[in-house]
Amino acid sequence: MAFALNTFDMLKGSHDLIKTCMIEMELNQEIAGLEIPVKKIFCNLDQLKENAGLISREIFLLAQLEGRDIRPLQ
């Protein structure tokens, strides 16, 4: 969970909802089969593009450091 929190903290966006068109990104943790929201940010399309790249890079780096294969979610 620490990796996910650190990565989420690097994402671009605002913690406050702005009245313009925004995309909501939420970090959840599964506890006893229930999805519990941990953190949330709001971003625009440009920030979403940067965030997707950052998330992809961090997952790739983690997989390389731990010697794991990257597999699609199921």
Phi and psi in degrees as GROMACS dihedral restraints (atoms count N, CA, C in turn):
[ dihedral_restraints ]
;  ai    aj    ak    al  type     phi  dphi    fc
    3     4     5     6     1   -61.9    20    10
    4     5     6     7     1   -40.4    20    10
    6     7     8     9     1   -61.0    20    10
    7     8     9    10     1   -45.0    20    10
    9    10    11    12     1   -64.3    20    10
   10    11    12    13     1   -42.6    20    10
   12    13    14    15     1   -64.8    20    10
   13    14    15    16     1   -43.5    20    10
   15    16    17    18     1   -62.4    20    10
   16    17    18    19     1   -43.6    20    10
   18    19    20    21     1   -65.0    20    10
   19    20    21    22     1   -44.1    20    10
   21    22    23    24     1   -61.7    20    10
   22    23    24    25     1   -36.7    20    10
   24    25    26    27     1   -67.0    20    10
   25    26    27    28     1   -20.8    20    10
   27    28    29    30     1   -83.7    20    10
   28    29    30    31     1   -13.0    20    10
   30    31    32    33     1   -68.4    20    10
   31    32    33    34     1   150.1    20    10
   33    34    35    36     1   -87.1    20    10
   34    35    36    37     1   143.5    20    10
   36    37    38    39     1   148.7    20    10
   37    38    39    40     1  -173.3    20    10
   39    40    41    42     1  -122.1    20    10
   40    41    42    43     1   147.0    20    10
   42    43    44    45     1   -81.8    20    10
   43    44    45    46     1   -13.3    20    10
   45    46    47    48     1  -106.9    20    10
   46    47    48    49     1   138.2    20    10
   48    49    50    51     1   -72.6    20    10
   49    50    51    52     1   129.8    20    10
   51    52    53    54     1  -105.4    20    10
   52    53    54    55     1   149.0    20    10
   54    55    56    57     1   -70.6    20    10
   55    56    57    58     1    -6.0    20    10
   57    58    59    60     1   -80.0    20    10
   58    59    60    61     1   173.1    20    10
   60    61    62    63     1   -65.1    20    10
   61    62    63    64     1   117.2    20    10
   63    64    65    66     1  -128.5    20    10
   64    65    66    67     1   154.2    20    10
   66    67    68    69     1  -106.7    20    10
   67    68    69    70     1   132.2    20    10
   69    70    71    72     1   -96.3    20    10
   70    71    72    73     1   128.8    20    10
   72    73    74    75     1  -116.6    20    10
   73    74    75    76     1   129.4    20    10
   75    76    77    78     1  -129.0    20    10
   76    77    78    79     1   135.8    20    10
   78    79    80    81     1   -98.5    20    10
   79    80    81    82     1   121.7    20    10
   81    82    83    84     1  -115.9    20    10
   82    83    84    85     1   154.4    20    10
   84    85    86    87     1  -125.6    20    10
   85    86    87    88     1   134.9    20    10
   87    88    89    90     1   -88.6    20    10
   88    89    90    91     1   122.4    20    10
   90    91    92    93     1  -128.1    20    10
   91    92    93    94     1   119.4    20    10
   93    94    95    96     1    53.9    20    10
   94    95    96    97     1    38.3    20    10
   96    97    98    99     1    81.4    20    10
   97    98    99   100     1     1.8    20    10
   99   100   101   102     1  -110.3    20    10
  100   101   102   103     1   138.0    20    10
  102   103   104   105     1   -83.0    20    10
  103   104   105   106     1   117.4    20    10
  105   106   107   108     1  -110.6    20    10
  106   107   108   109     1   122.0    20    10
  108   109   110   111     1   -67.5    20    10
  109   110   111   112     1   135.0    20    10
  111   112   113   114     1  -106.9    20    10
  112   113   114   115     1   -49.6    20    10
  114   115   116   117     1  -144.3    20    10
  115   116   117   118     1   158.2    20    10
  117   118   119   120     1  -146.3    20    10
  118   119   120   121     1   140.4    20    10
  120   121   122   123     1  -135.7    20    10
  121   122   123   124     1   160.9    20    10
  123   124   125   126     1  -118.6    20    10
  124   125   126   127     1   134.7    20    10
  126   127   128   129     1  -140.7    20    10
  127   128   129   130     1   163.3    20    10
  129   130   131   132     1   -96.3    20    10
  130   131   132   133     1  -177.9    20    10
  132   133   134   135     1   -63.6    20    10
  133   134   135   136     1   -38.1    20    10
  135   136   137   138     1   -64.8    20    10
  136   137   138   139     1   -42.6    20    10
  138   139   140   141     1   -66.8    20    10
  139   140   141   142     1   -37.0    20    10
  141   142   143   144     1   -60.7    20    10
  142   143   144   145     1   -41.3    20    10
  144   145   146   147     1   -61.3    20    10
  145   146   147   148     1   -45.9    20    10
  147   148   149   150     1   -64.7    20    10
  148   149   150   151     1   -40.4    20    10
  150   151   152   153     1   -65.2    20    10
  151   152   153   154     1   -39.7    20    10
  153   154   155   156     1   -63.0    20    10
  154   155   156   157     1   -41.5    20    10
  156   157   158   159     1   -64.3    20    10
  157   158   159   160     1   -42.1    20    10
  159   160   161   162     1   -64.5    20    10
  160   161   162   163     1   -45.1    20    10
  162   163   164   165     1   -61.7    20    10
  163   164   165   166     1   -44.4    20    10
  165   166   167   168     1   -60.3    20    10
  166   167   168   169     1   -44.8    20    10
  168   169   170   171     1   -62.7    20    10
  169   170   171   172     1   -45.0    20    10
  171   172   173   174     1   -65.5    20    10
  172   173   174   175     1   -38.8    20    10
  174   175   176   177     1   -65.3    20    10
  175   176   177   178     1   -43.2    20    10
  177   178   179   180     1   -61.6    20    10
  178   179   180   181     1   -45.6    20    10
  180   181   182   183     1   -62.7    20    10
  181   182   183   184     1   -41.8    20    10
  183   184   185   186     1   -62.5    20    10
  184   185   186   187     1   -43.2    20    10
  186   187   188   189     1   -63.5    20    10
  187   188   189   190     1   -39.5    20    10
  189   190   191   192     1   -68.1    20    10
  190   191   192   193     1   -42.1    20    10
  192   193   194   195     1   -67.0    20    10
  193   194   195   196     1   -36.1    20    10
  195   196   197   198     1   -94.9    20    10
  196   197   198   199     1    -0.7    20    10
  198   199   200   201     1    66.4    20    10
  199   200   201   202     1    30.9    20    10
  201   202   203   204     1   -99.1    20    10
  202   203   204   205     1   156.7    20    10
  204   205   206   207     1   -84.5    20    10
  205   206   207   208     1   146.0    20    10
  207   208   209   210     1   -93.1    20    10
  208   209   210   211     1   119.7    20    10
  210   211   212   213     1  -118.1    20    10
  211   212   213   214     1   152.0    20    10
  213   214   215   216     1   -66.1    20    10
  214   215   216   217     1   153.0    20    10
  216   217   218   219     1   -67.3    20    10
  217   218   219   220     1   150.1    20    10
